């Protein structure tokens, strides 16, 4: 233990215990490195210490009342127990249990050190104790095996949502507290307004039911340990701890000697001498007998002695035979409720991905009780060695297939393999191989499955799942996902959501139901819609399906059964399902959250619902999941749907059938789809109306809006009359619903722009919106009496949006059709979409509460208004008040000038790409007239936008160039005029030709502005080499080729730009709006515009050679509030990881030579989260996009990283070859499905460690030579 780790050792002790323990207290003092030792107790403790020659002068004493007054706590407990005491006095000892815990917690506010330690007064160490890990320097948090449910009942009240999260216990005889965390815990308890009291100890007492007070219903150790596990999981290192709790029954405190402690210390960390205990007669001369000590260990002797115990405390080790049986230890085993099956058959289908499979199996073994489960793995002809590993696992039933039979058939094989074993009647737990089981996940599935006799199958929630079983959570590591799963604590009465389909990634099925159904329908092999078919078969037999919100299973996602021809397979099996069942499951699978949100009753209310056209009953099931006391009824005329729905719901086949049971007003809520209502005749409507109570709520669904692509919306154009408000403004007063005003605010917070297209007078409309406080949230409004279509199309074009990202809402179908005529991909809707918009924006994250996007469009609107008021483009320029500054101090801004020289193109008249040294020579030559130009107008400041260098002696124009940001402003002609319009050769194509003495009278020369950005350069080639800079070594061997290279490079700011070669950046560069890209660049200082620049889609190439190393090696980050991604540095060193912070700041972590500061890292971590590496489904999407959108029909050669381990050490690339072994086969299969896509695997050219230089990604020259030869071979074969 490090000597600089000083902490107070706090011992709360009674006078009697202090006197009793004095003979052994020297061992306590001598076996720790500590600061002060403080005895806390009543005032007479001080005299007891002073009178002892063993500890006098070595400890200090503190009056307990100086920390918390005993009488205050005593009175609080007495008041809590008033209903039980009935006027009797409360014994002081009843308060003592809680009081001593509160003293230990409160001391955090007196401690001045980083740590303080509490130690039970009746316990001493058996050997020297270190409280800090020598490997990590973390403090230890010691674990034992105990379980007291009362502790967690109280914890869940004072800290809502907290529950037991580990199989061990934090209860021991001591704990080392981190002072600040203990203060934080106390403050969080005190902030719980749901419990009476102000001080933490008052709230703890008031959280305990009076009849539980005497049961010792609170543990400060268990509460603090659980708080650490959930809030500060990296603060401590866990350590198993063993104490000889019943020490006084085996050893005399006055005669126990050093030999005894040495013997005990081999198996135990501490020994306790509890008050009231003494050496039993049958124990005398046993444990303290040196002869026995020589023959048996202390652990073995205690285990033998404990065999006599039928109750009470037992010390437990991992290898104890009674580990899972004793009452003070649980490991998440299932309770044997009525009808429950305590055994579980876990069926896993394997196909490659050995690492994922090993992690999966390890997670099962870690959290489930041996003997309660059997794992069966069916391997579908893997090629990566996972089958060999599985065959070696003695606890797994292994089935080997020599071809890939698909998911469903393999699961059926797995269940059949249990026949003849003790698990042949066990429930079937289907689990994907790329999942990890979380503690208690299977427990809650079991509990849900047997909560009612008619439940046939249940499913988990996850971070990655279909069927709306996915939770919107994202963390950096798998461990964080697992910790999250362990903290989910939904009350069981709210934990179950009934569904009509379950996803098969984690599904538990009753064995009798599985056998009755016959397992998966193998017609759906190899996959897709097989779990839907299984769900239908379960429903058809009258069993219900439930999603269990308490059961979280981590799912890597899209890594179990990857098929690159998935779309064809998906479409085929979709059609197969329709053929088999007579309906499209996708139309009936999900409940309408919008419809249910309109039910005007509380959760506990009793009311009756009728739905006409209830399909499979998904709405009815969801309503009953939320409103437990609701009665639900449905009408479904489609026989195929009705046949299934009526097995679990009260569903009628027609109105006539309904009338056989109801003949008077009975229903409080009526739900019907818009199209079904339109198809219903007046008689039918009248009959149904007669069955509704007078104040019934009628909810009209619109199926079109259930599947609307709301995420695409970037602007909503609103009609006003009978759309945004009720009534027609020109005819009188209107009613503007508050909910619609709130919706506009929420939409704006989400970064979506609102605009108006209304046939009205502008001033009255804006007055109404002003009264609602939302007038300033609309831009580019068209409020006039003209037709809307042309105006809407012009508005969209002016704002730089695409029609497919714009929604127009109007109550007049003619207006909607007219708008679509002028912008055919425009999204349109009637006003009944408004509740659906409300639901969507209520459940998604608002990412633009500063309204930055709105402000951008306000600026554009201002500029457009100015242009429209001008008589001509030239007049607009004059109205713009354009000003320039011509600055001569070029050397001070040579970096920006060099950037413009290298990157400007459309307005670069000289195109001399001089480096900085040449520029410096030009700028220091007195014959050269050199200047950089800044510009601004009344719309904004453009910064440094141009540069010229003119040799006045030779009349030679060395440089004349401008940023395209000022294209169309005439600045290039203005500067040319200032130079006297000298003759010079213009190189290459330019966007604007210069004219001699052309008039530019709208620009004023002024003084000093801020600088702005630059534009990209342009090169045209036949082969594009794209990837890390080591690919540069391939180029010399491709003789005769015209090559464009896009490698990592040191940018003008002095650090490396690499993002442009990551597939996420490539996709984003083509699919994000310029404002979205600029948002990333502005917010993340180590990402520049160059990270999104590529010639990939601009020029036509014969060959594109693209390395996938960045997607395997670089760290990927996602904006927490929106779908924006960036890549940076290495996956092994996340910028967001606090443990890497110092390394990025001092440069020891690979940070692309960017100069990090603590502020930069903290601000980045606040807004961005580490994803890991690119998820495979996004790699596929990005590569498909490249394949489909590059010009021409080039060969695309994908370079795959080496799978051969590098035997040296390189933190940046550690573990990469292992990842390549999983990744490369998948990409090879993907490429096989694309005619023009080829792969080169560097593994084929690595034969020994000599083929590496310094890492798994840097190779000897011969490797690059061979790769070049492979490229040439592909070219010769295909061109």
Secondary structure, 3 states (H helix, E strand, C coil): CCCCCCEEEEEECCHHHHHHHHHHHHHHHHCCCCCCEEEEECCCHHHHHHCCCCCCCCCEEEEHHHCCCHHHHHHHHHHHCHHHHCCCCCCHHHHHHHHHHHHHHHHHHCCCCCEEEEEECCEEECCCCCCECCCCCCEEEEEECCCCHHHHHHHHHHCCCCCCCCCCECCCCEEEEEHHHHHHHHHHHHCCCCCCCCCHHHHHHHHCCHHHHHHCCCCHHHHHHHHHHHHCCCCEEEEECCEECCHHHCCCCCCCCHHHHHHHHCCCCEEECCCCCCCCHHHCCCCCCHHHHHHCCHHHHHHHHHCCCCCCCCCCCCCCCCCCCCCCCCCCCCCCCCCCCCCEEEEEEECCCHHHHHHHHHHHHHHCCCCCEEEEEEEECCCCCHHHHHHCCCCEEEEEECCCCCHHHHHHHHHHCCCCCCCCCCEEEEECCCEEECCCHHHHHHHHHCCCCCEEEEEEEECCCCCCCECCCCCCCHHHHHHHHHHCCCCHHHHEEEECCCCCCEEEECHHHHHHHCCCCHHHCCCCCHHHHHHHHHHHCCCEEEEEEEEEEEECCCCCCCCCCHHHHHHHHHHHHHHHHCCCHHHHCCCCHHHHHCCCCCCCCCCEEEEECCCCCHHHHHHHHHCCCCEEEEECCCHHHHHHHCCCCCEECCHHHHHCCCCCCCEEEEEEEHHHHHHCCHHHHHHHHHCEEEEEEEEEECHHHHCCCHHHCCEEEECCECCCEECCHHHCCCECCHHHHHHHHHHHHCCCEEEEEEECCHHHHHHHHHHCCCHHHECCCEEECCCHHHHHHHHHHHCCCCHHHEEEECCCHHHHHHHHHHCCCCEEECHHHHHHHHHHHHHCCCCCCCCHHHHHHHHHHHHHHHHHHCCCHHHHHHHCCEEEEEECCHHHHHHHHHHHHHHCCCEECCCCCCCHHHHHHHHHCCCEEEEEEEEEECCEEEEEEEEEEEECCCCEEEEEEECHHHCCCCHHHHHHHHCCCCCCCCCCCCCCCCCCCCCCCCEEECCCCCCCCCCCCCCCCCEEEEECHHHHHHHCCCCCCCEEEEECEECCCCCEECHHHCHHHHHHHHHCCHHHHHHHHHHCCCCCHHHHCCCCCCCCCCEEEEECHHHHHCEEEEECCCCCEEEECCCCCCCCCHHHHHHHHHCCCCCCCCCCCHHHHHHHHHHEEEEECCCHHHHHHHHHHHHHHCCCCCEEEEEECCCCCCCCCCHHHCCHHHHHHHHHHHHHHHHHCCCCEEEEEHHHHCCCHHHEEEECCEECHHHHHHHHHHHHHHHHHHC
